[in-house]
Amino acid sequence: MRVSLKDVAAHAGVSIKTVSNVVNNYQHVTPAMRERVQRSIDALGYQPNLAARHLRKGRTGMIALALPELGNPYFAELAAAVIDAAAAHDYIVLLDHTGGRREQELLVSQGFRARVIDGLILSPIELESEDLRDRAENVPLVLLGERDYDLPYDHIAIDNVAAARAAVRHLVGLGRREVAFIGDRRGRSEPAQLRVRGWREELTAAGLPADDGLVAATDGWGHADGAAAMTRILDAGRRPDAIFAYNDPMAIGAMRVLHERGLRVPEDIAVVGFDDVVEGHFGAVTLTSVSPDKSAIGRLAVESVLARLGGEAPEPRRVWADYRLVERESTLGRGAAKDGPTRG
């Protein structure tokens, strides 16, 4: 039998309104009264009807999260962070997979789920500014990722140029002098362009050549793409002493090729990835990686949506989430600390 607010009120010897104030975390409730009601809630096993609570506010209790690659470990971990952040506010997350295709991103952004969601968190790949400028849907939209749209929407990102520079600075500080970049994207990709820019700026600042022959472009950003890019560099007769990869799967693919060619990581070639996904923590050689604060990105995105819903948000803004460079065996060697404190 479902326990009601009335049942809790009777058990605690208080009014239904008092129980409601406690359940809804109303601030003007004394600690003693809150504890008294909570004991009755725990004793009876009361579960609030979240759907009814949202409906009373004219909401559905659902936020959509649209991501380009659910199979990519970074986006999987980011989705978990958003889901956890939403749950803290009694919201459910509806996942959409766009595949990074413009037509699917358009469909999502223009509100085809508008009747069942209260807000949308979107990580676009192919959308242009004009696609979003005339967006008719009034469901709050928060953007994730590094593309600069200069539009009146909250945008959560990390500073890719600075993060890339931190990765290259780490390699140069270890005495590496010929640093390759794997993962420049054939065709437009703003995150890849920003990371190449950071690679170039840091090498130039160190007085080292930013050799375009050591920039390997790819069609995708998976393990096989990293392996293929590493193979092309080696087959061209180049022997860099360090690799900075666009993301961790590409770095892991590159390390596999180095192993097959008899090259040691990091003794012969040091490797740095990006995104700090769990897979990189458990390889035969653990991976040094730029680690965006995925929990903060998820929390900031959800809070931005809810602030817009509540009419409490300031002017649309770009929010920079934190990151750090986590140093592991792929640059420091066997036995290196798994979670070094280096910051970007």
Phi, psi and chi 1 to 4 in degrees:
 res  aa     phi    psi   chi1   chi2   chi3   chi4
   1 MET       -  134.4 -175.6  178.8   69.0      -
   2 ARG   -72.3  132.2 -175.5  175.5 -178.3   84.6
   3 VAL   -83.6  132.1  177.9      -      -      -
   4 SER  -105.4  169.8   67.7      -      -      -
   5 LEU   -58.8  -36.2  -73.6  178.7      -      -
   6 LYS   -61.6  -41.8 -177.4  178.0  179.8 -179.6
   7 ASP   -62.2  -44.4  -63.6  -33.3      -      -
   8 VAL   -64.2  -42.2  175.8      -      -      -
   9 ALA   -61.0  -42.6      -      -      -      -
  10 ALA   -65.0  -42.0      -      -      -      -
  11 HIS   -64.9  -38.9 -172.6  -84.0      -      -
  12 ALA   -86.6  -14.3      -      -      -      -
  13 GLY    71.4   36.3      -      -      -      -
  14 VAL  -131.2  177.6  -60.5      -      -      -
  15 SER   -80.1  158.4   69.0      -      -      -
  16 ILE   -61.0  -36.9  -66.4  176.4      -      -
  17 LYS   -60.8  -39.4 -177.6  177.8  179.1 -179.8
  18 THR   -64.1  -43.0  -61.9      -      -      -
  19 VAL   -61.5  -43.0  175.3      -      -      -
  20 SER   -61.4  -39.8  178.3      -      -      -
  21 ASN   -63.0  -38.2  -72.6  -17.6      -      -
  22 VAL   -69.8  -47.0  171.2      -      -      -
  23 VAL   -60.2  -37.5  169.2      -      -      -
  24 ASN   -90.8   10.7  -69.9  -67.3      -      -
  25 ASN    57.9   38.8 -157.7   27.6      -      -
  26 TYR   -64.8  131.3 -174.4   62.5      -      -
  27 GLN   -71.9  -27.7   58.2 -178.9  -19.5      -
  28 HIS   -89.3   57.4  -60.7  -61.2      -      -
  29 VAL  -126.2  130.2  177.9      -      -      -
  30 THR   -66.5  150.0   66.1      -      -      -
  31 PRO   -55.9  -38.8  -26.0   34.5      -      -
  32 ALA   -65.2  -42.6      -      -      -      -
  33 MET   -68.2  -39.3 -178.3   59.7   70.9      -
  34 ARG   -62.1  -42.7 -169.7  177.8  -57.7  -83.0
  35 GLU   -65.0  -40.2 -178.1 -179.2   -4.8      -
  36 ARG   -61.8  -47.0  177.6  177.4  174.4  179.8
  37 VAL   -67.6  -39.7  172.0      -      -      -
  38 GLN   -63.5  -35.4 -170.9   61.1   51.1      -
  39 ARG   -61.8  -40.8  -76.8 -160.7  -58.6  -93.0
  40 SER   -69.2  -38.6  -67.1      -      -      -
  41 ILE   -59.7  -45.7  -72.0  172.8      -      -
  42 ASP   -66.9  -41.1  -65.4  -20.1      -      -
  43 ALA   -65.9  -38.2      -      -      -      -
  44 LEU   -90.6  -12.7  -62.4  176.0      -      -
  45 GLY    72.2   33.9      -      -      -      -
  46 TYR   -66.0  134.8  170.3   75.3      -      -
  47 GLN  -121.6  121.0  -64.6  -67.6  -34.3      -
  48 PRO   -65.7  147.1   22.5  -32.0      -      -
  49 ASN   -85.7   93.7 -172.9  -26.4      -      -
  50 LEU   -66.9  -36.3  -61.3 -179.2      -      -
  51 ALA   -60.9  -44.2      -      -      -      -
  52 ALA   -65.0  -38.7      -      -      -      -
  53 ARG   -61.0  -46.1 -177.5 -172.4  -59.5  176.2
  54 HIS   -66.0  -40.4  -72.2  -61.6      -      -
  55 LEU   -63.3  -34.7  -74.2  171.8      -      -
  56 ARG   -62.7  -26.4  -77.9 -164.7  -64.1  -89.6
  57 LYS   -93.4    5.3  -62.4  178.0 -179.1  178.8
  58 GLY    73.9   28.9      -      -      -      -
  59 ARG  -124.2  166.4  -59.6  175.4 -173.3  171.2
  60 THR   -98.5  -19.9   67.4      -      -      -
  61 GLY    81.4   16.8      -      -      -      -
  62 MET  -128.9  140.5  -70.2 -167.3  -72.9      -
  63 ILE  -118.6  136.9  -62.7  171.4      -      -
  64 ALA   -92.3  140.3      -      -      -      -
  65 LEU  -123.0  115.7  171.3   64.9      -      -
  66 ALA  -110.0  118.1      -      -      -      -
  67 LEU  -123.3  152.1  -62.2  172.3      -      -
  68 PRO   -79.3  -30.2   24.9  -31.8      -      -
  69 GLU  -144.1   94.4  -62.7  178.2  -86.1      -
  70 LEU   -69.3  -21.9  -69.4 -179.8      -      -
  71 GLY   -78.1  -12.6      -      -      -      -
  72 ASN   -78.2  126.3 -177.5  -50.2      -      -
  73 PRO   -57.0  -34.9  -23.8   32.7      -      -
  74 TYR   -61.1  -47.0  169.9   75.5      -      -
  75 PHE   -69.9  -31.5  -71.4  113.7      -      -
  76 ALA   -64.1  -43.8      -      -      -      -
  77 GLU   -69.5  -35.8  -66.8  176.5   19.7      -
  78 LEU   -65.0  -41.0 -179.5   59.6      -      -
  79 ALA   -60.1  -41.7      -      -      -      -
  80 ALA   -61.7  -38.8      -      -      -      -
  81 ALA   -65.7  -40.7      -      -      -      -
  82 VAL   -66.5  -43.0  170.9      -      -      -
  83 ILE   -61.4  -43.4  -70.3  168.1      -      -
  84 ASP   -63.6  -42.6  -72.8  -15.4      -      -
  85 ALA   -65.4  -40.6      -      -      -      -
  86 ALA   -66.6  -39.6      -      -      -      -
  87 ALA   -61.2  -32.2      -      -      -      -
  88 ALA   -64.6  -19.4      -      -      -      -
  89 HIS  -110.2   17.4  -63.8  -83.7      -      -
  90 ASP    63.8   34.7  -63.3  -30.9      -      -
  91 TYR  -111.8  147.9  -95.8   82.7      -      -
  92 ILE  -102.2  144.5  -65.2  170.4      -      -
  93 VAL  -107.3  127.8  175.1      -      -      -
  94 LEU  -100.3  118.8  177.7   66.9      -      -
  95 LEU   -89.9  135.0  -78.4  177.2      -      -
  96 ASP  -122.0  137.9  -91.0  -46.8      -      -
  97 HIS  -109.7  112.4  178.5 -133.4      -      -
  98 THR   -90.1  -17.2   67.0      -      -      -
  99 GLY    66.3   11.5      -      -      -      -
 100 GLY    68.0   18.5      -      -      -      -
 101 ARG   -94.1  134.2  -61.8 -174.8  -60.5  -85.7
 102 ARG   -59.1  -42.2 -177.6  169.7  177.4  -93.2
 103 GLU   -64.0  -35.6   63.9  -86.0   14.0      -
 104 GLN   -74.5  -38.7 -168.4   63.4   25.6      -
 105 GLU   -63.8  -37.9  -68.8  177.1   -9.9      -
 106 LEU   -62.0  -45.6  -91.3  172.5      -      -
 107 LEU   -59.2  -45.9 -174.2   65.1      -      -
 108 VAL   -66.0  -46.8  169.9      -      -      -
 109 SER   -68.3  -26.6   66.6      -      -      -
 110 GLN   -88.9    5.3  -65.2  -56.6  -38.0      -
 111 GLY    92.8   33.5      -      -      -      -
 112 PHE   -69.3  -14.8   85.8  110.4      -      -
 113 ARG  -108.7   17.0  -66.3 -165.5 -170.3  -83.7
 114 ALA   -57.0  -30.8      -      -      -      -
 115 ARG   -74.3  -15.7  -66.3 -177.3  179.6  179.0
 116 VAL  -116.4    1.7  -63.4      -      -      -
 117 ILE  -127.2  155.7   62.5  172.1      -      -
 118 ASP   -97.4  -18.8  -64.4  -34.3      -      -
 119 GLY  -165.5  163.6      -      -      -      -
 120 LEU  -130.1  130.0  169.7   63.3      -      -
 121 ILE  -110.8  119.9  -59.5  169.3      -      -
 122 LEU  -126.0  130.4  170.8   63.5      -      -
 123 SER  -109.0   94.1  178.9      -      -      -
 124 PRO   -87.3  153.1   29.6  -30.0      -      -
 125 ILE  -116.3  -46.4  -61.9  -68.7      -      -
 126 GLU  -107.1  -14.1  -64.5  -65.2  -23.7      -
 127 LEU   -61.5  142.0  -76.3 -175.5      -      -
 128 GLU  -101.4  166.6  -58.1  -66.1  -19.1      -
 129 SER   -58.1  -40.5  -67.4      -      -      -
 130 GLU   -64.8  -24.6   54.7  -93.0   26.0      -
 131 ASP   -66.6  -29.8  -65.3  -35.5      -      -
 132 LEU  -103.4  -18.3  -67.0  171.5      -      -
 133 ARG   -62.6  -39.3 -175.1  170.8  -71.6  113.0
 134 ASP  -101.9   26.3  -61.4  -36.1      -      -
 135 ARG   -61.3  120.6  179.9  172.6  176.7  -96.8
 136 ALA   -83.0  -27.3      -      -      -      -
 137 GLU   -68.1  136.1 -177.7   50.4   52.4      -
 138 ASN   -98.4    6.6   60.7    2.2      -      -
 139 VAL   -64.6  129.5  168.9      -      -      -
 140 PRO   -54.8  136.9  -26.5   35.2      -      -
 141 LEU  -121.0  130.8  168.9   64.4      -      -
 142 VAL  -122.7  131.3  173.4      -      -      -
 143 LEU   -97.9  143.5  -61.7  172.8      -      -
 144 LEU  -117.5  155.3  -59.2 -179.2      -      -
 145 GLY   102.3 -178.2      -      -      -      -
 146 GLU  -104.1   -1.6  -75.9   62.0   48.8      -
 147 ARG   -67.1  134.1  -70.8 -154.7   57.3 -179.2
 148 ASP   -97.0  107.9 -171.9    0.7      -      -
 149 TYR   -97.2  -18.1  -72.2   97.6      -      -
 150 ASP    49.8   50.9 -168.7   25.9      -      -
 151 LEU  -126.9  161.3  -67.7  169.7      -      -
 152 PRO   -79.4   57.0   30.5  -36.2      -      -
 153 TYR  -131.0  145.3  -61.2  112.7      -      -
 154 ASP   -61.1  141.3  -68.9  -30.0      -      -
 155 HIS  -138.4  120.2 -167.7  159.3      -      -
 156 ILE  -106.1  125.9  -43.7  -61.7      -      -
 157 ALA  -154.3  172.9      -      -      -      -
 158 ILE  -114.1  162.5   70.3  164.4      -      -
 159 ASP   -81.8   96.2 -172.1  -24.5      -      -
 160 ASN   -65.0  -36.4  -90.3 -106.2      -      -
 161 VAL   -64.5  -49.0  174.3      -      -      -
 162 ALA   -63.4  -39.4      -      -      -      -
 163 ALA   -65.4  -41.7      -      -      -      -
 164 ALA   -64.0  -40.2      -      -      -      -
 165 ARG   -62.9  -37.9  -68.7 -165.9   66.0  162.6
 166 ALA   -62.8  -39.7      -      -      -      -
 167 ALA   -64.3  -46.5      -      -      -      -
 168 VAL   -69.1  -37.1  175.4      -      -      -
 169 ARG   -60.3  -38.9 -171.2 -179.9  -49.6  122.9
 170 HIS   -61.2  -45.2  170.2   63.6      -      -
 171 LEU   -65.6  -44.3  -68.7  166.4      -      -
 172 VAL   -63.5  -38.4  170.7      -      -      -
 173 GLY   -63.9  -21.6      -      -      -      -
 174 LEU   -89.4    3.9  -66.8  172.2      -      -
 175 GLY    93.1    8.0      -      -      -      -
 176 ARG   -78.2  136.4  -51.4  -66.7  170.9  153.2
 177 ARG  -121.8  -11.5  -66.5  -64.0  177.9  -95.4
 178 GLU  -130.9   92.2 -166.9  169.8    8.6      -
 179 VAL  -104.1  120.1 -177.7      -      -      -
 180 ALA   -92.4  153.5      -      -      -      -
 181 PHE  -116.1  125.7 -178.5   86.9      -      -
 182 ILE  -112.3  123.9  -72.3  177.5      -      -
 183 GLY   121.8   11.0      -      -      -      -
 184 ASP   -60.1  140.4 -168.3   15.4      -      -
 185 ARG   -97.1  132.1 -173.2   70.1  177.3 -106.2
 186 ARG   -68.4  125.9  -65.1 -171.4  179.5  101.8
 187 GLY    86.7 -179.5      -      -      -      -
 188 ARG   -74.2  133.3  178.9  173.1  179.3  175.7
 189 SER  -156.7  104.8  168.1      -      -      -
 190 GLU   -63.0  -43.1 -147.6  158.5  -52.5      -
 191 PRO   -58.8  -42.4  -25.9   35.7      -      -
 192 ALA   -63.5  -42.8      -      -      -      -
 193 GLN   -61.8  -39.7  -68.3  168.6   -1.0      -
 194 LEU   -67.1  -38.6  -67.3  171.7      -      -
 195 ARG   -72.2  -35.9  -67.8  175.2 -163.8 -179.9
 196 VAL   -63.7  -40.8  171.2      -      -      -
 197 ARG   -60.5  -44.9  175.8 -178.7  153.5 -164.7
 198 GLY   -62.1  -41.5      -      -      -      -
 199 TRP   -56.9  -47.4  167.0   85.8      -      -
 200 ARG   -66.8  -45.2 -166.1 -178.9  -48.9  -80.6
 201 GLU   -62.6  -41.5  -73.0 -177.8    1.2      -
 202 GLU   -71.2  -39.5 -169.0   60.4   34.5      -
 203 LEU   -62.9  -42.6  -71.5  177.6      -      -
 204 THR   -63.1  -42.4  -59.5      -      -      -
 205 ALA   -62.8  -28.7      -      -      -      -
 206 ALA   -87.8    0.3      -      -      -      -
 207 GLY    76.2   22.7      -      -      -      -
 208 LEU  -109.5  150.8  -62.0  172.3      -      -
 209 PRO   -71.4  134.8   24.6  -33.3      -      -
 210 ALA   -96.0   83.2      -      -      -      -
 211 ASP   -77.6  116.7 -174.8  -10.6      -      -
 212 ASP   -63.8  -19.8  -74.2  -21.6      -      -
 213 GLY   -68.9  -12.0      -      -      -      -
 214 LEU  -105.8   15.8  -70.8  176.1      -      -
 215 VAL  -106.2  114.7  176.5      -      -      -
 216 ALA  -103.8  117.5      -      -      -      -
 217 ALA   -87.5  149.1      -      -      -      -
 218 THR  -138.2  164.8   58.7      -      -      -
 219 ASP   -88.5  -26.2  -67.7  -43.1      -      -
 220 GLY  -134.8 -175.7      -      -      -      -
 221 TRP  -130.4   36.3  -71.9  -40.2      -      -
 222 GLY  -103.3 -175.4      -      -      -      -
 223 HIS   -57.6  -45.6  -61.0   84.2      -      -
 224 ALA   -64.6  -34.5      -      -      -      -
 225 ASP   -66.1  -41.5  -59.9  -67.5      -      -
 226 GLY   -64.6  -40.6      -      -      -      -
 227 ALA   -64.5  -43.5      -      -      -      -
 228 ALA   -64.5  -41.1      -      -      -      -
 229 ALA   -64.8  -41.9      -      -      -      -
 230 MET   -63.9  -39.6 -170.8   74.9 -102.9      -
 231 THR   -62.0  -43.5  -62.4      -      -      -
 232 ARG   -62.8  -41.6  -72.8 -160.9  -53.2  -85.2
 233 ILE   -62.4  -47.5  -71.0  174.0      -      -
 234 LEU   -67.5  -40.0  -63.6  175.6      -      -
 235 ASP   -67.6  -22.5  -73.4   -9.1      -      -
 236 ALA   -80.3    1.9      -      -      -      -
 237 GLY    85.7   10.5      -      -      -      -
 238 ARG   -90.3  143.3  -56.1  -58.7  -60.6  -94.9
 239 ARG  -132.2   75.5 -100.7  -70.0  -53.8  -85.7
 240 PRO   -62.9  158.3   26.7  -34.9      -      -
 241 ASP  -101.0    4.0   57.5   10.0      -      -
 242 ALA  -157.0  151.4      -      -      -      -
 243 ILE  -126.9  131.1  -60.2  -66.0      -      -
 244 PHE  -113.6  116.3  172.9   38.8      -      -
 245 ALA  -101.8  148.6      -      -      -      -
 246 TYR   -56.3  -38.5  174.0   83.7      -      -
 247 ASN  -150.1  175.2   66.0   11.9      -      -
 248 ASP   -65.7  -45.3  -73.9   -2.0      -      -
 249 PRO   -55.9  -38.9  -29.6   38.7      -      -
 250 MET   -67.0  -40.0  -63.8 -168.2   78.3      -
 251 ALA   -62.5  -41.4      -      -      -      -
 252 ILE   -67.4  -39.3  -68.1  166.4      -      -
 253 GLY   -62.2  -41.2      -      -      -      -
 254 ALA   -64.0  -41.2      -      -      -      -
 255 MET   -64.3  -32.7  -73.0 -162.5  -65.3      -
 256 ARG   -62.9  -42.8  178.5   63.3 -168.6  179.5
 257 VAL   -65.1  -42.5  169.2      -      -      -
 258 LEU   -59.4  -41.4  -65.3  175.5      -      -
 259 HIS   -61.8  -43.9  172.8   73.7      -      -
 260 GLU   -66.0  -28.8  -68.1  170.9  -10.0      -
 261 ARG   -87.4    2.6  -62.8  -68.5 -177.1   96.2
 262 GLY    78.7   20.0      -      -      -      -
 263 LEU  -100.5  135.4  -64.3  167.8      -      -
 264 ARG   -92.6  141.1  -59.8  167.0  -60.0  164.2
 265 VAL  -112.3  120.1  176.5      -      -      -
 266 PRO  -102.6    4.9   37.5  -36.5      -      -
 267 GLU   -57.0  -44.8  -68.7   83.9   -3.4      -
 268 ASP   -91.4  -44.1  -60.7  -42.9      -      -
 269 ILE  -140.2  120.6  -59.0 -178.9      -      -
 270 ALA   -84.3  150.9      -      -      -      -
 271 VAL  -134.2  134.3  178.8      -      -      -
 272 VAL  -125.3  134.4  176.1      -      -      -
 273 GLY  -106.3 -164.2      -      -      -      -
 274 PHE  -149.4  134.0 -153.6  109.0      -      -
 275 ASP   109.8  -20.8  -69.2  -22.3      -      -
 276 ASP    51.5   57.3 -167.5   27.6      -      -
 277 VAL   -82.2  159.1  -58.7      -      -      -
 278 VAL   -59.0  -35.4  171.9      -      -      -
 279 GLU   -53.7  -36.6 -178.6 -176.8    9.9      -
 280 GLY   -71.4  -13.0      -      -      -      -
 281 HIS   -81.2  -15.2  -56.8 -172.2      -      -
 282 PHE  -126.1   12.0  -64.9   98.7      -      -
 283 GLY   -73.3  172.8      -      -      -      -
 284 ALA   -57.9  -34.3      -      -      -      -
 285 VAL  -120.8  115.2  177.9      -      -      -
 286 THR   -69.9  150.0   58.1      -      -      -
 287 LEU  -101.9  124.7 -179.6   62.5      -      -
 288 THR   -68.8  135.0  -66.4      -      -      -
 289 SER  -154.3  149.0 -175.8      -      -      -
 290 VAL   -73.0  125.7  175.1      -      -      -
 291 SER  -113.5   97.8 -180.0      -      -      -
 292 PRO   -65.6  149.4  -14.6   28.8      -      -
 293 ASP   -79.5   85.1 -170.0  -20.0      -      -
 294 LYS   -64.2  -35.0  -66.1 -177.5  -83.0  -73.6
 295 SER   -62.6  -41.8  -67.2      -      -      -
 296 ALA   -67.8  -39.2      -      -      -      -
 297 ILE   -61.1  -46.4  -66.9  171.0      -      -
 298 GLY   -61.9  -45.0      -      -      -      -
 299 ARG   -64.9  -45.6  174.8  178.2   51.9   78.3
 300 LEU   -63.1  -38.6  -71.1  166.3      -      -
 301 ALA   -64.6  -47.0      -      -      -      -
 302 VAL   -64.8  -44.6  169.9      -      -      -
 303 GLU   -63.1  -34.1  -71.3  175.9   -7.2      -
 304 SER   -65.9  -42.8  -66.1      -      -      -
 305 VAL   -61.3  -47.5  167.9      -      -      -
 306 LEU   -68.2  -34.1  -61.8 -176.6      -      -
 307 ALA   -64.5  -39.1      -      -      -      -
 308 ARG   -65.7  -41.0  -65.3  -83.3  161.2 -147.5
 309 LEU   -62.9  -36.9  -77.7  171.8      -      -
 310 GLY   -87.3    1.2      -      -      -      -
 311 GLY    67.4   23.9      -      -      -      -
 312 GLU  -104.9   -0.2  -54.8  163.8   -2.1      -
 313 ALA   -82.0  146.9      -      -      -      -
 314 PRO   -75.7 -167.1   28.3  -34.0      -      -
 315 GLU   -58.6  148.8  -71.2  -61.4  -49.6      -
 316 PRO   -52.1  141.1  -27.8   35.9      -      -
 317 ARG  -145.5  157.1   57.6 -162.1  176.0  125.9
 318 ARG   -95.8  127.1  166.9  164.3  -84.2 -166.6
 319 VAL  -111.6  123.9 -179.5      -      -      -
 320 TRP   -88.3  119.0  -64.8  110.2      -      -
 321 ALA   -83.4  157.4      -      -      -      -
 322 ASP   -79.5  165.5 -157.8    3.0      -      -
 323 TYR  -153.5  167.1   66.6   87.0      -      -
 324 ARG  -149.9  159.9   62.6 -175.4  179.4  129.2
 325 LEU   -97.1  117.6 -179.2   70.1      -      -
 326 VAL   -96.9  116.2 -177.4      -      -      -
 327 GLU   -90.3  125.7  -58.5  170.9    3.9      -
 328 ARG  -134.3 -160.2  -61.9 -168.7 -178.4   95.1
 329 GLU   -69.5  -24.8  -66.1  170.1  -18.5      -
 330 SER   -68.4  -11.9   66.7      -      -      -
 331 THR  -123.8  -28.8   58.1      -      -      -
 332 LEU  -100.1  -13.9  -61.2 -176.6      -      -
 333 GLY    96.3  171.7      -      -      -      -
 334 ARG   -57.0  135.1 -174.3   70.2   64.9 -179.9
 335 GLY    87.1    4.5      -      -      -      -
 336 ALA   -66.9  152.8      -      -      -      -
 337 ALA   -59.7  139.6      -      -      -      -
 338 LYS   -77.1  -25.1  -72.6 -170.8  175.7 -176.9
 339 ASP  -138.3   69.5  -69.5  -65.8      -      -
 340 GLY   -63.6  160.5      -      -      -      -
 341 PRO   -91.2    5.0   33.0  -35.6      -      -
 342 THR   -58.1  133.6  -57.8      -      -      -
 343 ARG  -112.3  155.8  -67.3  -76.7  -63.6  -85.6
 344 GLY   -81.0      -      -      -      -      -
